[in-house]
Amino acid sequence: MSLPREVLAGIESRLHTVDAELARLYPGDRPGQPIHTAYVSGADASETLPAEWGAVAIDLAERQRELLIDLAGEDVVNQVLITLRRRPIQDLRLDFEDGYGTRPDAVEDADAVRAGQVLAKLPPEISSRGIRMKGLTSLEWARAVRTLEKVLDGAGGVPDGFVFTVPKIRSLRQVDITVELCESLESSNGLPSGALKFELQIESPQAVIAADGTAPVAEAIHRSAGRCTGLHYGTYDYSAACGIAPQFQSLEHPVADHAKAVMQAAAAQTGVWVCDGSTQVLPLGSPDEIAAAVARHYRLVTRSLERGYYQGWDMGPGHLVTRWAATFAFYRHALSVAAPRIGRYLDRQGGSVVDEPATAQALATVVLRGLSCGAFGPGDVTALVPAATVEVLQQLRERKIPAL
């Protein structure tokens, strides 16, 4: 028995259509995600800002060296100090929203122009840079658009790696307006089509679950015309909107875990990065308060990484220390676990864990993330698995059979 030829042809045709649509909507993960985004008031924009943050972070790391060694190990701490001297900040967002407040128009205009000038001159080590503008609400939209225009004026165009963050997203129509804004700015200023990219800040429950029960954050990605590069979680606005008492608002509250899980599922395989939120606890005060804040942030960053949130906000230079330390320690441990499994997979050997191509993809991906952030080098990987070159790892990530 067999199905008629025309039935088989119809099934094949429809499946090709399905595959093409899925490939368009879910092109796959995008490499190069920074480990953090440093948020700084737009009023403090300065070319020396990365070096200043690095100096403060190094001072803290040296004063808390023993604690950091207990948390992450001496080799990691030494690597953190090297990193803080070379490239303390990977991703910078000059803030013209909550971290800036309401100021006279002339003042914000001047700050925005200076911010654009600074963003255009930042070193390439800061692979991504931009601003967080005010929200697209009826009260703030005009100021938000004007600030964005002034930043681009100051930069003389769109700086390399530029992205702007849209806060207070509550409706898909705000996403449509953002896309329209980008198209209009490009058209009126002679910019290439698609030059402007944006992130959506998810800090309202309505962005996660709408009145009709749908998940707007998922549709928002696909209505952004390929311009949305990331989803950033807003810890405190979201917690407050859910009615969580201030003393319990944090990255590890159940409402935060739920929101981020929805964001993670919405962004999966779309190439859109998910960025965890921030903690308002800075390593300041008495020695005991500083030590507690260092340990707390290290724990929170580690927790986020364990849950697949590979990027988070940093609100002050002190956070850079624990951001880099927790990240390096996480990936070094991941390498020690992944390397033997990758080796067995490449050798097609057996063992107590039988890995499939999807698992090999995940193992290779976590190692490539560790390489990208500088937790270890290619030689550290091949010392454990000689065949696991960067090229082979990339083939595994793409679920191709490596040519060994």
LINGI-V832985 format. One record per pair of residues at least 12 apart in sequence whose ideal C-beta (glycine too) atoms are under 7 Angstrom apart, sorted by the first residue. I is the first residue (numbers start at 1). J is the second residue. D is the distance in whole Angstrom. If there is no record, write none. Layout:
I	J	D
I	J	D
This chain:
25	222	6
26	269	4
26	270	6
27	271	5
28	269	6
28	271	7
29	269	6
29	271	6
30	271	4
30	273	7
31	368	7
31	372	7
32	372	7
33	273	5
33	310	6
33	311	6
34	90	4
34	91	4
34	127	6
34	128	6
34	311	6
35	90	6
35	310	7
35	311	6
35	323	6
35	327	5
35	373	5
36	90	6
36	91	6
36	311	6
36	312	6
36	314	5
36	323	5
37	91	4
37	93	5
37	275	6
37	311	7
37	313	6
37	314	7
38	53	7
38	89	5
38	91	7
38	92	5
38	93	7
38	314	5
39	93	5
39	95	5
39	99	6
39	313	6
39	315	6
40	92	7
40	94	6
40	95	6
41	95	5
41	99	5
41	100	5
42	94	4
42	95	6
42	96	5
42	100	5
42	111	5
42	112	7
42	115	5
42	131	7
43	100	6
43	111	5
45	94	5
45	111	7
45	114	5
45	115	4
45	118	4
46	118	6
47	118	6
47	121	6
50	88	6
50	89	5
50	126	7
53	88	5
53	89	6
53	317	4
53	320	6
54	84	5
54	85	7
54	88	3
56	317	4
56	318	7
57	84	5
57	88	6
57	317	5
57	318	7
57	320	4
57	321	5
58	81	6
58	84	5
58	85	7
60	283	6
60	318	5
60	321	5
61	80	6
61	81	6
61	84	7
61	321	5
64	291	7
64	294	5
65	77	6
67	291	6
67	294	6
67	295	7
68	325	6
71	295	7
71	298	5
71	325	7
72	325	5
72	326	7
72	328	7
72	329	4
73	329	7
76	325	6
76	328	5
76	329	5
76	332	7
77	325	7
79	328	6
80	321	7
80	324	5
80	325	5
80	328	6
83	324	5
83	374	6
84	320	6
84	324	7
87	125	4
88	320	5
89	126	6
90	126	7
90	127	6
91	126	7
91	127	7
91	128	4
92	122	7
92	126	6
92	129	5
93	130	6
93	131	6
93	132	5
93	165	6
94	115	5
94	131	5
95	132	5
96	108	7
96	112	7
96	131	6
96	132	6
96	133	5
96	134	6
96	147	5
97	132	5
97	133	7
97	134	5
97	135	7
97	167	5
108	147	6
109	150	5
112	147	5
112	150	4
112	151	5
112	154	7
113	150	5
113	153	6
113	154	4
114	154	6
115	131	6
115	151	5
115	154	6
116	150	7
116	151	4
116	152	6
116	153	6
116	154	3
116	155	4
117	154	5
117	155	7
119	155	6
119	159	5
119	162	7
120	155	4
120	156	6
120	159	5
127	161	6
128	161	5
128	163	6
129	159	6
129	161	5
129	162	6
130	162	5
130	163	4
130	164	5
130	165	7
131	151	6
131	164	5
132	165	4
132	167	6
133	147	5
133	148	5
133	164	6
134	147	7
135	167	5
135	168	4
136	166	6
136	174	5
136	177	6
136	178	7
137	168	6
145	181	7
148	164	6
157	191	7
158	191	6
158	195	5
158	196	6
163	197	5
163	198	6
163	199	6
163	229	6
164	198	5
165	198	7
165	199	5
165	201	6
165	232	6
166	178	5
166	198	6
166	199	7
166	200	6
166	201	6
167	201	4
167	203	7
168	203	7
168	204	7
169	200	5
169	201	6
169	202	6
169	204	7
169	207	5
170	204	5
170	206	4
170	207	6
172	216	5
172	219	6
172	220	6
172	223	6
175	200	7
175	220	5
175	223	5
175	224	6
176	223	6
178	198	6
179	224	6
179	225	5
179	227	6
182	196	4
182	227	6
194	226	7
196	227	7
197	227	5
197	229	5
198	227	6
198	228	6
199	228	7
199	229	6
199	230	4
199	231	7
199	232	5
200	220	6
200	228	6
200	231	6
201	232	5
201	234	5
202	217	6
202	231	6
202	232	7
202	233	6
202	234	7
202	259	7
202	263	6
203	234	3
203	237	4
203	238	5
204	237	7
204	238	7
204	241	6
205	238	7
205	241	5
205	242	6
208	259	5
208	262	5
215	262	6
215	266	6
217	231	7
217	262	6
217	263	6
217	266	5
218	266	4
221	266	6
221	267	6
221	270	5
221	272	5
228	272	6
229	272	6
229	273	7
230	272	6
230	273	4
230	275	6
231	263	5
231	267	6
231	272	6
231	274	5
231	275	7
232	275	4
233	259	6
233	260	6
233	263	7
233	275	7
233	276	6
233	277	4
234	277	6
235	249	7
235	251	6
235	256	6
235	277	3
235	278	6
236	249	6
236	280	7
238	255	7
238	256	7
238	259	6
239	253	6
239	255	6
239	256	7
242	255	5
250	279	7
251	276	6
251	277	6
251	279	6
251	300	5
251	304	7
252	300	7
252	303	6
260	276	7
260	309	6
264	308	6
273	311	6
274	309	6
275	311	4
275	312	6
275	313	7
276	304	5
276	309	4
276	311	7
276	312	4
277	312	7
277	313	6
278	312	7
278	313	4
278	315	5
279	297	6
279	300	6
280	315	7
281	293	5
281	296	6
282	315	7
282	316	5
282	318	6
283	318	4
294	322	6
297	319	6
297	322	4
298	322	4
298	325	6
298	326	5
301	322	6
301	323	6
301	326	4
301	327	7
302	326	5
302	330	6
305	326	7
305	327	7
305	330	5
310	369	6
327	373	6
327	375	7
328	375	4
331	369	6
331	370	3
331	373	7
331	375	4
332	375	6
332	376	6
334	366	5
334	370	6
335	367	6
335	370	6
335	376	6
335	381	7
338	363	4
338	366	6
338	367	5
339	381	7
339	384	4
339	385	5
341	353	6
341	355	6
341	363	6
342	360	7
342	363	5
342	364	7
342	385	5
342	388	5
343	385	4
345	360	5
346	387	5
346	402	7
346	404	6
357	399	5
360	396	5
361	396	6
361	397	6
361	399	5
364	393	4
364	396	4
364	397	5
365	397	5
367	381	6
367	393	6
368	393	5
368	394	7
368	397	6
371	390	7
378	390	6
387	404	6
